[in-house]
Amino acid sequence: MFECKLEQAVLFKKVVAAVLDIVKEGNFDLSDEGIRVQTMDTTHVAPVQMELKESAFDEFRCDRESCVGINFEALTKLLKLCRDDDSLSLKKEEDCDTVTITSAG
């Protein structure tokens, strides 16, 4: 199982927005060290790497490394529904290919 929580969604929103400027889709590599994205830009010229370390989160749990595909355009639209000061939680069950995103204010 993977779970993480940020008390303020603004951090995750800004990171995802920055990645969206360069790539439209990629993978979240989930591990006990954090969330990592490694991909190429849409023109396949520049490598893109982003990492949110486990220590950046208010709560973090990763029982097993996994990878989940992310459409950053869709994720950005979803995150626009969250206020900057809302809490944001991500959860992925074992043997499941979806991430549940929960926001609370």
C-alpha positions, 0 to 999 in steps of 0.5 A: 500500500502507498499513502501520503498526505500534505497538509497544504495542497499548494506544494503538490499543485506547484510541482505538478504544474511545473512538470505539466509545462514540459510533459503531458504524461509520465509515471509516478515511481513510488518508493519508501524514499518518495515520489519520483518522475523520470521521463522525456519532454514531449519533443523527446529532446530533454530529460525531465526528473522530479522528486518529492522526498518522503520528508516533504510529506506530513504523512508517508507510507510505502510498503512496496515499490510500484509505478503508476501512469499519470496524465499530468493534464488531467491531474492538473485539472483535478488539483484546480478543485483543491484550495491551496490550504486544503490537505491532499492525500494520495492512496494506492492499494496493492495490486491496483493501478489507480491512485485515489486523491482526496482533498479536505479543507 
